[in-house]
Amino acid sequence: MHLRRRSVLLAAAATPAAATVPALAAPADTAAAGGPLVIGHRGAAGWRPEHTAASYTYAVQTGADWIEPDLVPTKDHVLVVRHENEISQTTDVARRPEFADRRTTKTVDGRSVTGWFTEDFTLAELKTLRAVERLPQVRNRNTVFDGREEVMTFQEVVDLARKLSKTHGRTIAVFPETKHPTYFRSNGLPLEPKLAAAIRRNRLGRRECVVQSFEPTSLKRMTGLGVPLWQALGTTGGPYDLPTTTYREMMTPDGLADIARYADWIGPDKSSLVGTSLLADAHAAGLRVGPYTFRAENQFLPADLRRGTGPNDFGDAFAEYALYYRWGVDAVVTDFPDLAVMARRG
């Protein structure tokens, strides 16, 4: 698996941070036979247009333990699953003349964004749209599925997870992320009450649901539901709801201790574990660690694991998984759950 190749990433395997991971008990919500949990990032986004029934189904068919829906609201306050509330890259809305007048510019988390937004459509209107591949220049193969799938609600994802659990004889957890929760709260469409209601209505327990967000305030609004909480961490800046706090500060021992007061997991960018003590520090604080996002294309891999000549050629993804598994991560968030499962088997 080329684990001895010299690169910044692979050299870090010998650091004390990677080698001295304390043993952790595996509670019911994190147990995975044979190694870390494999989380299908928006389903199996490497093989199907993301956040579609086909993507989620393929992820589970190939061994994913959890599937991840990003949550945004409709105008009539129904939670749907899209990577962003701006949907011109993930649906065919830009080719629908009946919605041409919905194109607009908004400020979302301090950034100016132009396009079409879920909060300007009713659920019935969104259901007329069809999903497309978000990265057609990277994953041209996935464009063959463009136009075949509709926008799903969170409830439909829960129903699908339970159907797939029955089909495959194992519990498939849903891993919803609250997207831009401060923005939506300020616009009268708060995500947390709707998500909490869905968790209660479906009687989702800790084996069936883990809630994630980049915003601590959003997670704290989800306490008391009996499901684990996951604090996602970026590489630059900080959470939008805490303008004086940086992700770098949150990844210090003191910051991790604070996270452990309300969350069970952290989800850092995979690069944040390279040559640092973050993994060991998080485990010492009682937190589990699930880095994101693992992909197979060269442009997303360290230089020494790239193969072929093009940025979209597949590199040695197995070597990267093996390295992080060796370090002792508790989960991986991946666009290619099939490859992560194969690597987990050794």
SVG drawing of the C-alpha trace seen along z (x, -y; Angstrom):
<svg xmlns="http://www.w3.org/2000/svg" viewBox="-46 -40 57 49">
<polyline fill="none" stroke="black" stroke-width="0.4" points="0.0,0.0 3.0,-2.3 3.0,-3.3 6.8,-4.0 6.6,-6.6 8.2,-9.8 5.8,-12.7 4.8,-15.2 1.7,-13.2 3.3,-9.8 6.2,-11.0 3.8,-12.2 2.8,-8.6 5.8,-8.3 4.9,-11.3 4.0,-10.8 0.6,-12.3 -0.2,-9.5 1.4,-6.7 0.1,-7.3 -3.7,-7.0 -5.4,-5.9 -7.8,-3.0 -11.4,-4.1 -14.5,-2.1 -16.8,-1.8 -20.4,-2.6 -23.3,-1.4 -23.4,-4.5 -19.8,-4.2 -19.1,-0.5 -18.0,0.8 -16.9,4.4 -13.4,4.5 -12.3,0.9 -13.4,-2.8 -16.9,-3.7 -17.2,-4.6 -19.5,-7.6 -20.9,-8.1 -20.4,-11.8 -23.7,-12.9 -24.1,-9.2 -21.5,-7.9 -20.8,-11.2 -17.8,-9.8 -20.1,-7.5 -23.5,-9.2 -24.9,-12.8 -24.8,-13.7 -27.8,-13.7 -29.9,-11.4 -31.6,-8.1 -29.2,-6.4 -26.2,-7.9 -27.3,-6.9 -28.4,-3.4 -25.0,-2.8 -23.2,-3.9 -25.0,-1.4 -24.8,1.4 -21.0,1.0 -20.7,1.0 -21.2,-2.5 -22.2,-2.6 -23.7,-6.1 -25.1,-8.3 -24.8,-12.1 -27.6,-14.5 -26.9,-18.3 -30.1,-20.1 -31.6,-23.3 -35.2,-24.5 -37.8,-25.2 -40.0,-28.3 -42.7,-26.3 -40.1,-25.2 -39.6,-21.6 -36.1,-20.2 -34.6,-19.0 -31.1,-17.7 -28.7,-19.7 -25.1,-20.6 -26.0,-24.3 -29.2,-26.3 -28.0,-27.7 -29.0,-24.9 -27.8,-25.9 -24.9,-23.5 -26.8,-20.5 -30.1,-20.7 -31.4,-21.7 -33.0,-24.9 -31.0,-27.1 -32.5,-25.4 -36.1,-25.8 -37.6,-29.0 -40.5,-29.0 -38.1,-29.7 -35.8,-32.3 -37.2,-35.1 -36.1,-33.4 -32.4,-34.0 -31.1,-36.5 -28.1,-37.5 -28.0,-37.0 -25.4,-37.3 -25.0,-33.9 -22.6,-33.8 -21.0,-37.0 -20.5,-35.9 -22.3,-37.2 -23.9,-34.3 -25.9,-34.5 -28.3,-31.8 -31.4,-30.0 -32.1,-29.3 -34.2,-26.6 -35.8,-29.0 -37.4,-30.7 -39.2,-27.5 -42.0,-25.5 -41.4,-21.8 -43.8,-21.1 -41.8,-23.4 -38.5,-21.8 -39.9,-18.4 -40.2,-19.4 -36.4,-19.8 -34.0,-17.1 -30.5,-16.5 -27.3,-16.9 -23.6,-16.1 -22.1,-19.0 -18.6,-18.5 -19.0,-17.6 -15.5,-18.6 -14.1,-16.3 -16.6,-13.4 -17.9,-13.5 -18.9,-9.8 -21.6,-10.8 -23.3,-13.1 -24.9,-10.1 -27.3,-10.1 -28.2,-13.8 -32.0,-14.4 -32.9,-11.0 -33.4,-11.9 -35.5,-14.4 -34.7,-16.5 -35.2,-14.5 -36.6,-15.6 -34.9,-14.6 -37.8,-12.4 -37.3,-10.5 -33.7,-10.0 -34.7,-8.6 -37.2,-6.3 -34.6,-5.1 -32.1,-4.5 -34.5,-2.3 -35.5,-0.4 -31.8,0.2 -31.2,1.2 -33.8,3.9 -32.6,5.0 -28.9,5.3 -29.5,6.6 -27.6,3.8 -28.4,0.4 -27.7,-2.5 -27.4,-5.8 -28.3,-9.2 -25.8,-11.9 -27.6,-15.2 -25.7,-18.5 -27.4,-21.8 -26.2,-24.1 -25.9,-27.9 -28.1,-27.7 -27.5,-31.3 -28.5,-32.5 -31.7,-30.5 -32.6,-31.5 -32.3,-35.1 -34.6,-34.6 -37.3,-32.9 -36.5,-29.4 -34.6,-27.8 -33.3,-24.3 -33.0,-22.9 -36.7,-22.8 -37.6,-20.9 -34.7,-18.5 -35.5,-17.9 -39.1,-17.2 -38.0,-14.7 -35.7,-12.9 -38.5,-12.7 -41.2,-11.8 -39.1,-9.0 -37.8,-7.9 -34.2,-8.0 -31.8,-6.8 -28.0,-7.1 -27.5,-4.1 -29.6,-5.7 -28.7,-9.4 -25.8,-11.7 -26.2,-15.5 -23.4,-17.6 -22.7,-21.3 -19.9,-23.7 -21.7,-26.1 -21.5,-25.3 -24.7,-27.2 -26.7,-25.0 -25.4,-21.8 -26.2,-23.2 -29.8,-23.7 -29.9,-19.9 -28.9,-18.7 -31.3,-16.5 -32.4,-14.5 -30.4,-11.4 -28.4,-11.4 -24.6,-12.1 -23.4,-15.5 -20.5,-16.1 -18.6,-19.4 -17.3,-20.0 -14.1,-22.0 -12.8,-24.0 -9.2,-24.8 -9.4,-28.6 -11.5,-31.2 -14.0,-30.1 -17.7,-29.2 -20.0,-31.9 -22.0,-32.0 -18.9,-32.8 -17.1,-35.6 -14.3,-35.9 -13.5,-32.2 -11.2,-30.4 -11.2,-26.7 -7.5,-26.7 -8.4,-27.7 -11.1,-25.1 -8.5,-22.4 -6.3,-23.2 -6.6,-21.1 -8.6,-23.8 -10.8,-24.2 -11.4,-20.4 -12.3,-20.3 -14.9,-22.9 -16.3,-21.0 -16.5,-17.8 -18.9,-19.6 -21.6,-19.5 -20.4,-17.1 -19.2,-13.6 -17.2,-13.9 -15.1,-16.3 -14.9,-16.3 -11.7,-18.1 -10.4,-18.3 -8.1,-15.4 -5.1,-17.7 -5.5,-18.9 -4.3,-15.6 -1.0,-15.7 2.0,-16.3 -0.1,-17.5 -1.3,-16.1 -5.0,-16.8 -6.0,-13.1 -4.4,-12.3 -5.6,-15.5 -9.2,-14.9 -9.1,-11.3 -7.6,-12.5 -10.6,-14.9 -13.0,-12.0 -13.9,-12.9 -14.0,-10.7 -12.5,-11.8 -13.9,-11.5 -11.8,-13.4 -13.2,-14.6 -13.2,-14.3 -11.5,-11.3 -11.6,-11.2 -9.8,-9.1 -8.9,-11.7 -5.3,-12.8 -6.1,-16.5 -7.4,-15.5 -4.5,-13.2 -1.0,-14.0 1.6,-14.2 3.2,-10.8 -0.1,-9.0 -1.0,-10.4 -1.1,-8.1 -1.3,-8.8 -1.0,-12.3 -4.4,-14.0 -5.8,-15.7 -9.0,-13.6 -7.2,-10.2 -7.5,-8.0 -4.5,-7.8 -3.6,-5.4 -6.5,-6.1 -6.0,-2.8 -2.7,-4.0 -4.3,-7.1 -7.1,-5.2 -4.6,-2.7 -2.5,-5.5 -5.4,-7.2 -6.7,-3.8 -3.2,-3.2 -3.3,-6.4 -6.5,-5.4 -9.2,-7.6 -12.7,-6.6 -14.4,-7.2 -13.7,-8.5 -16.0,-10.8 -15.7,-9.8 -17.0,-10.3 -16.0,-6.7 -17.3,-4.5 -16.7,-1.3 -12.9,-2.1 -12.9,-2.9 -14.6,0.4 -12.2,2.3 -9.2,0.6 -10.7,1.3 -10.7,5.0 -7.0,4.8"/>
</svg>
